[in-house]
């Protein structure tokens, strides 16, 4: 394992891999720092540029975007009080007050160092756990895969805070998208509705690009706010790095626990760093001896949020590399990139593509020092780029989305899919339907069908789904996650009813 | 019927899933395999219909609270969608270079209307740079053949 990792690291030092990784990291830092531009959108913009590259070059670039974006998001959170991305929201709670208290450099570098340390601790788990988990998944038959995908969908739907029914319905709608067009087992035509470009089925990448890019851009536009916040050119970012590092390392439990939370949330499908940083912040507050100080600019809040969101990246990579299930929207795009290069993700990925897999580990590890170097040299430049007007940025992003969708099949059909799902994605957001279960349904729908049909063609006995131990365990976990969500929703409703009652008096 | 937007969206999904479910009944089974192409879609559509019905029922039974309306610029969103629709529609006819130039210029002008000659020149310059850079990077270096226009052959 370590020998392969060493080879991967040496490979990554070659110019042909290091350059895309560096460019990806730079774009990620800038994209992460831009309020209103999420890492998903940044990686979507980068995607078409990777089509002409070798698979490892493209993936290194995307991993650079991912790691760079997670760290870049904290810059505006700490210095402007505007989270660059959803996974840096909790960083704002203490990062911005610390800046306002006259310590912007301390706030910024606490976040950067916590990100780097959390990310590198996550790398240990990524390298150590992915192989064994993939080995475990190799024992899976179609029954277990079916159950695993159902579990992934039910967990994501259940974790939606607003409405469990909407979460479940959103996941089911994602699966509906996959039943339009030819069936994936025998290729028989079905439900094309007389639309010629539906006959071959709907590829998931233009759906993903459309849903995420349009919902985010249009949601920003409707607010009609400008991002040209006044920046203090005289911002003093000087800080003692030894002191900052000591501030973090003198709180080992906080660092490790936040990293662990980030990893676990990352491993769970399609949840993402936005949940990880809030949960880690909440946990840090609960375990703290001075919870009342949270929100006033204390280091614990920044460390918890930033360590968790970078470790979350490692967790997401574990899930996609071991099981072929995207940990979040960014890894879903990576899954698409793998498919474009003809590489099958899943448990066989590491054994069939060891150079690629360990190259990805190496890219993830090397992206962290690259982020550090970039921010040492140019954090002020990043702050200047952040004020690029949205009137320029958004049309350019949408053009790149069109190019990305078109390049998938050199056909306008995928661009039409992009547009249709762009409208649908925006409507879903406006109607309060969560996007994560929908996207996971679109990605897993075909796989659920293939494994269901394979299992029934092998043996038509439906009881096998509940008599094979791993399958039964996974399905029981799926049912438990739904029951748990119902219980949590009821509890929340009761709490809010009590609060409303108290307010009445 | 006292329904909020949740209830109405549930009803729309319910109607669509029942319509698609009815279409699956017309799918013919393949004699080579025991499970036909309609088997899985029927399960998915039935589950979708059940969830949609649950959403309608829960919305019907829930107490509606009046929420303060946010002041959001929906007109701008509709205009941007319309502009993008025109761009996508024009791509096969005008080709990538002309339609992208027009789209970027128009959307830039829509989002930040030019009020002087200088800002109008900036709009055109941004559109030109975007078109040229994207075209050259993708066509020359990434071997992606971008759409040519049927009318313009450009």
Interface residues (C-beta under 8 A of the other chain):
Chain A: X48 X49 X51 X52 X163 X165 X166 X168 X169 X172 X173 X175 X176 X179 X183 X185 X186 X188 X189 X190 X191 X193 X214 X217 X218 X221 X222 X223 X224 X389 X390 X391 X392 X394 X395 X396 X398 X399 X400 X402 X403 X406 X407 X410 X412 X415 X416 X418 X419 X422 X423 X426 X431 X432 X433 X445 X448 X449 X452 X453 X456 X457 X460
Chain B: X5 X6 X9 X10 X13 X17 X20 X23 X24 X27 X30 X32 X33 X34 X35 X36 X37 X38 X39 X40 X41 X44 X45 X47 X48 X51 X52 X54 X55 X58 X72 X73 X74 X76 X77 X80 X81 X84 X85 X87 X88 X91 X92 X100 X103 X104 X107 X108 X111 X112 X126 X130 X134 X137 X138 X141 X142 X143 X144 X145 X146 X147
